Amino acid sequence: MAYSDKVIDHYENPRNVGALDKGDDTVGTGLVGAPACGDVMRLQIKVTDEGVIEDAKFKTFGCGSAIASSSLATEWLKGKSLDQAEAIKNTQIVEELNLPPVKIHCSVLAEDAIKSAIEDYRRKQAARRAAREPKAEAGSEPQPAAGVLHDR
Amino acid sequence: MDPFSVLGIPPRLSLDLGEIEKRYRDLSRALHPDKFVGRPASERRMALSKAIEVNEAWRTLKDPVKRAEALMRRAGVPVGETKEGAADPALLMEMMEQREALSEARAARDKAALDRLVASMREREQRVIATLASRFDAPDGSADDAKAALPALGELRYVRRFLEEASAAEDELGEAG
């Protein structure tokens, strides 16, 4: 099958290949795969306190279209807010890379990877907030519970 | 066309590939255009299209992934890009690690590390094929059994992809050594 020039460009010169620290609270990691073709894709974002994606990296083992889709995704992610990033659609990737119908699933994989990286980041942030404010919650919540006990 | 019926063999995952190859060669010989010189055009066309089917069937059956896919189709279980559901996250994590380790061994030209990775993946390949065979080759196998084998088929594809890249890496290191 003939790849478009843009796919070949991303395949030969992939942007932002690599890894960010998975243990970092400001990093979200998405790991997705297509068992029907044996592809695996990791996409990571690093987010500032203001909620802007300052860095994005990917590593994909798969076909040229899967590599190009994730490479393009990291390019698009940098500088975007999480909400803007979440709005990226696989159809935009298909259009930009001229993917043929049989390769549309590669762009779907990239969209899934973006969403799952954002989700991972939000989960970590929620966990961090919960860990930072245990006293406030522990102090206020047991009281009504105790009150219920007294009522009985 | 179902490759098992084209070659006239029982639909199983565990097969004697040597025997099937012989069957494929016998059929190809019998269908060779030389045998149809002077025959009517319709007969020649028929032999040619049959020969193409036989080729395709052999290509499918000699590859364990394609063979398993053919068995899925026989059982009425759809296979392919968007039909198989999501991958198991633990499998993805493991495969990502293994592929990265392979890339590192390849970049570092570390033959010993490469051999270790390949040996353990080959073992895994045998295990997964045995799992698939236990699903497909049971005498009273059903469509549910085939469906239950989908995750193992996915795993086998990952394993085969790994081994393909590993074999390219082995060639590369072998040429240099």
Interface residues (C-beta under 8 A of the other chain):
Chain A: L31 V32 G33 A34 P35 A36 C37 G38 D39 V40 R42 K59 F61 V102 H105 V108
Chain B: V79 G80 E81 T82 K83 E84 G85 A86 A87 P89 L91 L92 M93 M95 M96 R99 E100 L150 P151 L153 G154 E155 R157 Y158 R160 R161 E165
